[in-house]
C-alpha cells in the first residue's frame, strides 16, 4: 500500500510539470482529477477515515487512497496555488493517518537507543530530533521524530505506511527487553488526531489560542499545553521546510479546533499533493521512495542523525555496518537535481552524458516555487558533486539534468538567536 501511495502522488505531481508555468498549473489540476477517477473510491469501506473526513469532503477535498486511508490530495485550489500559499501564509494539513506513540519507564531511553541511531539520552527535556530505525544491515526501517518529553517519557511519530511493521518491530524488541528486566511500556495514541499548521504566518495564527509565548518555543521543541482550551501536544516541526507546528489533539476535539484555526483568513486547508511539493522543495525524504530498508542513513545523506556518542559504541541494530561505512565511505549518495523537459519521476534512470547508467531518481516533480523541474535520487559517489551534468531518461527521452544542492528552496525554521 505504501508503494501504491507513492505512485499516486508521483502521478499527480509529476504530471504537473511543463515548460511553462501556466500549463503546469493546468496539468497539475487535471492530474489530480485523473488520479481520483482512476484510483478513487474514496468511500471504499476498506479505507480508514480520519475524524476530519466529512470536513474535508464538505470543503471540496478530493479524496484518494493513501497508506490504507482516505485522504485529501487537494482542495479547490490547484496543487501549485496551495504550495505557494503555504510558503507565504499558513496551511493546515490533516496528518492523522500517522502513528503517535509514547514509551514510558525508567529504561525508555536505553530501550529506544537500541533501535534508532540518535543520541536520545542527550536530548534536553521538551526537545526532539529526526532519527531512523535501522535493521541488522543498517538499512532504514522508517524515519521518525523522537521527542524527550521528560527523562522517562518519549513521544514518537512514525509513518502511516510503516505503522504495522514499526509496531511489530518495536513490540518484538520490547518483549525481549522487558524479559531481561527492562522497565518500559508502550502507549499508542489512537485516541488522538494529528494536525500540521505550517507557513510563515502559522505562529501568529496559533498564538491567538495559546497562553504561552510561542516565540520562545523553538524548532523541535515540545510542549503539553491548551490550545483554545483543548489539551494538546505541540511540537514546533513539520514536513514543508517552513516554520510551523504539529499538534496532537484528542480526536473528539479535532474538528472544533480545526474550525477555530480555519476561522483565520490567513489559513487554508492543504492536501497530500502540495505537501509532497513542499517537502521535495525542502529536500526532505519520503519513506518508500527516497528511503527504504536497503538504504543506510550514510547513503541517504543523513549521517548527521547518527549521534556523536552513538559513534563510539555503535550499539544499535546495523551499527557495525554503519561504522564500516563511516570509515570506508559509501559508493552511492542521495543528491538533488534540476532537469529540463518533462519532470523525472521515481525510477527514471540517471545517466552520464555518454549514456552510462549511474543512478536512479526516487522523487521528482515540477517545483511551484522555482518554476522548474526538481528531483532527488541516488547516484554513484563520483557523480554526486553539485554542478555535475547528467541525463535523465523520462519515458525514453534523455533530458538534461544538473546535480544540485538541497534544499531547493531556503528553509525557515524558528531557531534560537545565535
Secondary structure as the mmCIF struct_conf table of DSSP 4:
data_model
#
loop_
_struct_conf.conf_type_id
_struct_conf.id
_struct_conf.beg_label_comp_id
_struct_conf.beg_label_asym_id
_struct_conf.beg_label_seq_id
_struct_conf.end_label_comp_id
_struct_conf.end_label_asym_id
_struct_conf.end_label_seq_id
HELX_RH_AL_P HELX_RH_AL_P1 UNK A 2 UNK A 14
TURN_TY1_P TURN_TY1_P1 UNK A 15 UNK A 16
BEND BEND1 UNK A 19 UNK A 20
HELX_RH_AL_P HELX_RH_AL_P2 UNK A 21 UNK A 39
TURN_TY1_P TURN_TY1_P2 UNK A 42 UNK A 43
TURN_TY1_P TURN_TY1_P3 UNK A 45 UNK A 46
BEND BEND2 UNK A 47 UNK A 47
STRN STRN1 UNK A 48 UNK A 48
TURN_TY1_P TURN_TY1_P4 UNK A 51 UNK A 52
HELX_RH_AL_P HELX_RH_AL_P3 UNK A 53 UNK A 58
TURN_TY1_P TURN_TY1_P5 UNK A 59 UNK A 60
STRN STRN2 UNK A 62 UNK A 66
TURN_TY1_P TURN_TY1_P6 UNK A 67 UNK A 68
STRN STRN3 UNK A 69 UNK A 74
BEND BEND3 UNK A 76 UNK A 77
HELX_RH_AL_P HELX_RH_AL_P4 UNK A 79 UNK A 88
BEND BEND4 UNK A 89 UNK A 89
STRN STRN4 UNK A 90 UNK A 94
TURN_TY1_P TURN_TY1_P7 UNK A 96 UNK A 97
BEND BEND5 UNK A 98 UNK A 98
STRN STRN5 UNK A 99 UNK A 104
BEND BEND6 UNK A 105 UNK A 105
TURN_TY1_P TURN_TY1_P8 UNK A 106 UNK A 107
HELX_RH_AL_P HELX_RH_AL_P5 UNK A 108 UNK A 113
TURN_TY1_P TURN_TY1_P9 UNK A 114 UNK A 115
STRN STRN6 UNK A 116 UNK A 116
BEND BEND7 UNK A 117 UNK A 118
TURN_TY1_P TURN_TY1_P10 UNK A 121 UNK A 122
BEND BEND8 UNK A 123 UNK A 123
HELX_LH_PP_P HELX_LH_PP_P1 UNK A 124 UNK A 124
TURN_TY1_P TURN_TY1_P11 UNK A 125 UNK A 126
STRN STRN7 UNK A 127 UNK A 134
TURN_TY1_P TURN_TY1_P12 UNK A 136 UNK A 137
BEND BEND9 UNK A 138 UNK A 138
STRN STRN8 UNK A 139 UNK A 139
STRN STRN9 UNK A 140 UNK A 150
TURN_TY1_P TURN_TY1_P13 UNK A 151 UNK A 152
STRN STRN10 UNK A 153 UNK A 158
HELX_RH_3T_P HELX_RH_3T_P1 UNK A 160 UNK A 162
HELX_RH_AL_P HELX_RH_AL_P6 UNK A 163 UNK A 179
TURN_TY1_P TURN_TY1_P14 UNK A 180 UNK A 181
STRN STRN11 UNK A 185 UNK A 188
TURN_TY1_P TURN_TY1_P15 UNK A 190 UNK A 191
STRN STRN12 UNK A 192 UNK A 198
BEND BEND10 UNK A 199 UNK A 199
TURN_TY1_P TURN_TY1_P16 UNK A 200 UNK A 201
HELX_RH_AL_P HELX_RH_AL_P7 UNK A 202 UNK A 207
TURN_TY1_P TURN_TY1_P17 UNK A 208 UNK A 209
BEND BEND11 UNK A 211 UNK A 212
HELX_RH_3T_P HELX_RH_3T_P2 UNK A 214 UNK A 216
BEND BEND12 UNK A 217 UNK A 217
TURN_TY1_P TURN_TY1_P18 UNK A 219 UNK A 220
STRN STRN13 UNK A 221 UNK A 221
STRN STRN14 UNK A 222 UNK A 227
TURN_TY1_P TURN_TY1_P19 UNK A 228 UNK A 229
STRN STRN15 UNK A 230 UNK A 235
BEND BEND13 UNK A 236 UNK A 236
BEND BEND14 UNK A 239 UNK A 243
STRN STRN16 UNK A 244 UNK A 250
HELX_RH_3T_P HELX_RH_3T_P3 UNK A 251 UNK A 253
HELX_RH_AL_P HELX_RH_AL_P8 UNK A 254 UNK A 262
TURN_TY1_P TURN_TY1_P20 UNK A 263 UNK A 263
BEND BEND15 UNK A 264 UNK A 264
TURN_TY1_P TURN_TY1_P21 UNK A 265 UNK A 266
STRN STRN17 UNK A 267 UNK A 270
HELX_RH_AL_P HELX_RH_AL_P9 UNK A 272 UNK A 281
TURN_TY1_P TURN_TY1_P22 UNK A 282 UNK A 283
STRN STRN18 UNK A 287 UNK A 287
TURN_TY1_P TURN_TY1_P23 UNK A 288 UNK A 290
STRN STRN19 UNK A 291 UNK A 291
TURN_TY1_P TURN_TY1_P24 UNK A 293 UNK A 294
STRN STRN20 UNK A 296 UNK A 296
TURN_TY1_P TURN_TY1_P25 UNK A 297 UNK A 301
HELX_RH_3T_P HELX_RH_3T_P4 UNK A 303 UNK A 305
BEND BEND16 UNK A 306 UNK A 306
TURN_TY1_P TURN_TY1_P26 UNK A 308 UNK A 309
HELX_RH_AL_P HELX_RH_AL_P10 UNK A 310 UNK A 313
BEND BEND17 UNK A 316 UNK A 316
TURN_TY1_P TURN_TY1_P27 UNK A 317 UNK A 318
HELX_RH_AL_P HELX_RH_AL_P11 UNK A 319 UNK A 328
BEND BEND18 UNK A 331 UNK A 331
STRN STRN21 UNK A 332 UNK A 339
BEND BEND19 UNK A 340 UNK A 342
HELX_LH_PP_P HELX_LH_PP_P2 UNK A 343 UNK A 344
TURN_TY1_P TURN_TY1_P28 UNK A 346 UNK A 347
STRN STRN22 UNK A 349 UNK A 351
TURN_TY1_P TURN_TY1_P29 UNK A 353 UNK A 354
BEND BEND20 UNK A 355 UNK A 355
STRN STRN23 UNK A 357 UNK A 367
TURN_TY1_P TURN_TY1_P30 UNK A 368 UNK A 371
STRN STRN24 UNK A 372 UNK A 380
HELX_RH_3T_P HELX_RH_3T_P5 UNK A 381 UNK A 383
BEND BEND21 UNK A 385 UNK A 385
TURN_TY1_P TURN_TY1_P31 UNK A 386 UNK A 387
STRN STRN25 UNK A 389 UNK A 394
TURN_TY1_P TURN_TY1_P32 UNK A 395 UNK A 396
STRN STRN26 UNK A 397 UNK A 404
BEND BEND22 UNK A 406 UNK A 406
BEND BEND23 UNK A 408 UNK A 409
#
